[in-house]
Amino acid sequence: MKPIVSLLFILLTTSILSGCASFGKGMAEAYLEKQQSADIRRCEIWGKAFSGIAPFLDNKTGKMKVLMVHGVGNHLPGYATQFSEKLAKELDLPVMSKQYKNITLTHRLDNSKNLGNLRITRLLSKDRSRELMFYELTWSVITAAQKEVLAYDNSGEYSFRRAEVNDLMKKFSNDTSPDPIIYLGESREDILVSFAQAFCWMTKSTWQDLPDDTRQACSFNNSTTAANIIKDQYAFVSHSLGSRITIDGMQRIAMLLDQRDVKFRNALKTKKIPIYMMSNQLPMLQLGRKTPEVSNQNAAYCNPEGEKYDQRMLAKTPIIAFSDPNDLLSYAISHGFIEKYLDSRLCIDVTNININVATIFDAFGLGKLANPMDAHIGYDTDDRVVALIAKGIGNSNTAKIVKDRCRWVETID
């Protein structure tokens, strides 16, 4: 996506510059470079303090495990490598496993299904005392076959008739636009099973317990699964449609296991599992969907004194929602949205982060300009985003870049 984004932005900028005869080429370039060197991008946080991942790396009885779930568009295993490496650097984990472990995900009842790839990396501190297991879910193979319906539109027979830039935009649209539509159809179940399989493999205890380079289904019905759930710590990092998949996936897991495995269900009720949502799209992806089976009952399910407290899915689900205001596909999460459209049994608490991940330019007095595509895909490479996921805010570990560059408005009940 980056080449397309850059090309479109350069063309747009060039068209603006061409109308500014008062500027020579060298002056224009210097003008833009000066704006880039003075980074004034906003970072505004509204919510409660949160710890990030760092404190749980010292867990002596279990592991800290993070699952990355991508959004729309075709992805290949390894798409989260840059993010995981930046996260490791921020957490001071310079040692990693020599090789990844790859599991081709499949259905427990139908092993012929290819439900994507799970890639696991083990990251450690120099003295091996702190450890993070990073899981990268690639589910786009599930929707790839259906998107072949549009493949003819990308062929030379049709594409050569378009202007070059329009052709690039159309190919990008053909790759990304169908996924939310497909997710509302028959493939939704397979995508949610893919997520469930990824989470199931996360509940296995150690690096040595994980298979490698195999197609294999995972089962929650294991004598040690509930014990692992209790001792391990979990977090999800999602992008765009991946956030909807994560929310729906956790609801599906909890509801399926509600009638099967009392130990697992009770273990899950003790967990606080944060979801770090990049380019949050939950409000848009709610359009056309029914409201959850259980809503507007947070007090009953999430307060220890509540009448339905023992029926909750999780102890708490903190959502840290990153949104660039110049990202045309990203939205903040309002309190009213949580109550009405998100399952009360998840006990969700939201922190909204309004952050410019794309550079904003002053287009020579014609107005402010930011590349909307950079604003959509730039979260996982932004140092402030990575630092917030790693070390949170409002605690002694908060990264210097966050203290210096972000404004925090703490909220209270």
Buried (B, 14 or more C-beta within 10 A) or exposed (E): EEEBBEBBBEEBBEEBBEEBEEBEEEEBEEBBEEBEEEEEBEBBBBBBBBBBBBBBBEBEEBBBBBBBBBBBBBBEBBBBBEBBBBBBBBBEBEBBBEEBBBBBBBBBEEEEBBBBBBBBBBBBBEEEEBBBBBBBBBBBBBBEEBBEEBEEBBEEEEBEEBEEEEBBBBBBEBBBBBBBEBBEEEBBEBBBBBBBBBBBBBBBBEBEEBEEEEBBBBEBEBEEBBBBBBEBBBBBBBBBBBBBBBBBBBBBBBEEBBEEBEBBBEBBBEBBBBBBBBBBBBBBBBEEEEEBEBBEBBEBBBEEEBEBBEBBBBBBBBBBBBBBBBBEBBBBBEEEBBBEBBBBBBBBBBBBBBBBBBBBBEBBEEEEBBBBBBBBBBBBEBBBBBBBBBBBBBEEEBBEBBEEBBEBEEBEE
